[in-house]
Amino acid sequence: MEEKQNSLTFQDFSQSVLKPETREDISYIIQECYKKNIPIEINCLKSKVNIGRNFQTEKTLNLSNYKGIIEYKPEELYIKVKSGTSIKEIKDELNKHNQQLAFEPNDFGPLFKGNHDEGSIGGVISCNFSGPRRFKVGSARDHILGFQGVNGRGEIIKSGGTVVKNVTGYDLSKILSGSFGTLTVLTEISIKVLPKPESSKTLVIKNPHLMKALDYLNISLSSSSDPSGGVFYPEYFTNHFTFNDLTYEGPLTAVRIEGPKESIDHRIKNLCKELNLDLNENLVLENEQSRILWERTRTLEVFSKIKSNLLRIVVPSSETFDVIKQLRPFEPKYFIDWGGSLIWLQLDKINTKILNDIRKIVNKGKGYLTVIKIEEDLKASVDIFSVDPVRYKISEKLKKSFDPKRILNPGKMYSGI
Amino acid sequence: MSTLQMPKVEKSIISNKNEIVSDLEKIVKSENILSDKDELRPYETDALAAYTQSPMLVVLPETVKEVSEVLKYCNGNKIKVVPRGAGTGLSGGALPLEDCILLSMGKFNKILELDYKNRCVVAQPCVTNLAITHAVQDKGFYYAPDPSSQIACSIGGNVAENSGGVHSLKYGATTNNLLGIQVVLMDGTITRFGGKAMDSEGYDFLGLMTGSEGLLGVVTEVTVKILKTPEVIKAALIGFSSIEDAGNCVAQIIAKGCIPAGMEIMDKALLKATNDFCKAGYPTQAEAMMIIEFDGSEFEVESHIKTAEKIAKENNSSSIKISQSNEERLKFWSGRKAAFPACGDLAPDYMCMDGSIPRGKLAEVLKEINNLSKKYKLPVANAFHAGDGNLHPLIMFDASDKDQLRRCEEFGADILKYCVKVGGALTGEHGVGIEKRELMCEAFNNTDIQQQLKIKVALDPNSLLNPGKVYPILRKCAEEGRVHVHGGKTKFPDIPRF
């Protein structure tokens, strides 16, 4: 797609919020910031703007006007978009060809705003938070084929392309995923898309205990039934899932099976056998109802408008039970996604000591913890992301290689980076 | 072969060789330091056998601490280091330098943990790719990425090259199947990126290291995810009377939502050569043949095979044969896997290219390759990982004829440039190494390359780790870029290729 020439003037640059429409303007803005040592916040639709550390900048680069689908080739399984394009627009376009973003990006809208807002593709890639299908298809970072962006010197750089197999040079798409806009301003992104499965059904297992639930999930993920989702919701959350066929209000484990219709029934039957379950005592949600359950999981609906704090904990699934057991004194509410590996933990009471204690437990369980939502007055004093001294040092060097004057989202991830 | 420019040789380092050896003997056992000419010979090349160079020394560390101390010592004394796994790489990534220490990871050859609960395997880097599957297959698991050389290539080398394989269309390449690595940086820092937990927090150094061709760190431990073996695997052989029809069939099958586990196309020249070579029952009258494989539950596989069959017929397929047993399925593949030895029968030498293109451009690119074949007056045969657009043209020539060699080199470079022109990539799975180094400017501009070099400098400020690889030295698009095979002999003739 043809880009307009640089259209920003010096006067435009004097504004505090800049909303460029071309990549040349984005490059110009960052070049000016680089020359004048002006830190700048990078954001777009702000659905995830509350995640990360607070930091002060003189200027804001808002990418919401830099949007649009550049190229969509369903038969080549990719879509190339400008970074400010909303996930909604991308999904609507993919829907027309029965395709999808297979990594099911989380929607933080319900948590922060109380209504759905999936934000922009640039934001989704920059945060790299992926939904229930993660353990089967990979996360957002596994679906980027290539990008173009503007580094902290204002230079337009690119890596990758639109083909799936490409080992030419360092895979910079990966390093930018989850970098929270601290290395490069993404401008164009090529994403791998996949066909929607023909059908989906969900086996809902009524069970009260976490240990048993983790056992069910582990067996399911190790079976040849090839599940694409596995969650456990304790009793206090299941009122969010009482709809149509699902009237049961106790703790539930759910396993999603997708694919051609006949194959799903066959796989669910086999899975029940492996789990030693009587299908009559449990429940199978049909296509549309199955979709609702996973949609509510992906969008973190159980945390809709919560006032309390939210932590995202990822551990190897063998550690999940012990980690949760040790977290009980903190009286959390939680649910488990990714077939047992991802714990979303809601805490009414938190302080620096509690967070440090929880982080120790998680680290001992060979996992990591990210603070998603925390009381504002605590935000400045706690670590939002975990990092050890060695990784911090390497991260600092990497940051410098992209953004030597530390102008892009400075301090968003770690103090001093 | 074209002369290859490598980083400047530091004569002062070479003249200090004895002192370096005695310093290294304080770090590793003396029997793990090789310095005699005869001992060094096996290390003078990898599978890009056209280029050879003896290293100054070979060091075989046994522990992570030794790796760290050797690197720290080399960093302090400005000695270049070239890491090496099994040495099966096709782009010269492990080619030594005259003044380097070749760090062979050969002694890191143990599987450390089979963790079925977290569905992963922890292994040392010189464990072979296939050994991982062998270790877990009795429990019904396997490791998905399957480069053709999987019997010999090391898992650490797979990380360095981000290796793919026939199944990467459905299951991804190494980067998508890797959970964590332990790595030693050039300054001796030992660290871990990722682990058994999915995705890591902060910058994705795991993703950056994967495919970095040994320029950023030395991998000392690898954690990969393993998958449950599919219930059913079935393949079909489909003949087409034109390459265009075969190409359209690929695009339409994918667009329909059928993602096969593997999808290969061979052109008439290769089809005939392989069938003569191993009697795989291929439709030799066809202009192109597709092998398509589906895996999953029985119903799923049957339903996909039916769809593929229907689309093939709509695209004027001339024959369709579906495997009725696992034995027959393996026979279908036997010809494809023997494609390259079979080419050895057709000409004294052949050069294998590795370009990546959008699937829909297959017919166009093959037509261009045939035009180039006429222009350079050299025959060509084509194999193609069609599902993911990875093309392996094989140019036949006689290396003893200087003019043929020159024509072959120009022909190869023209193919790769055309791949980039249609929106593809210089290399799909063999890596850049020294082979395609000077062609990088076809894919990237100077700013792109400078950004990548800045990352290199951030982690290795003295540019001592595997220097001279991946990034252009000449800054011109030299006529390089292929694997040269003489008399059907690659460096490891027994390993299946490509």
Interface residues (C-beta under 8 A of the other chain):
Chain A: K73 P74 E75 E76 L77 N98 N128 S130 R134 F135 G138 S139 R141 D142 N151 E155 I156 I157 K158 S159 G161 T162 V163 V164 K165 N166 V167 T168 G169 Y170 D171 L172 S173 K174 I175 S177 G178 S179 L183 L194 P195 K196 E198 N218 L221 S222 S223 S224 S225 D226 G259 P260 E262 S263 H266 R267 V314 V315 P316 S317 S318 W338 S341 L342 K366 G367 Y368 L369 T370 F385 S386 V387 V390 R391 K393 I394 S395 K397 L398 K400 S401 F402 M413 Y414
Chain B: D115 Y116 K117 N118 R119 G140 E161 N162 G164 S168 L169 G172 A173 T175 N176 L185 T189 T191 G195 K196 A197 M198 D199 S200 E201 G202 Y203 D204 F205 L206 G207 L208 T210 G211 S212 L216 K228 T229 P230 E231 A251 Q252 I254 A255 K256 G257 I259 G296 S297 E298 F299 E300 S303 H304 S356 I357 P358 R359 G360 H385 D388 G389 N390 G423 G424 A425 L426 T427 G428 E429 H430 G431 V432 K436 M440 A443 F444 T447 D448 I449 Q451 Q452 K454 I455 V457 A458 L459 V470 Y471
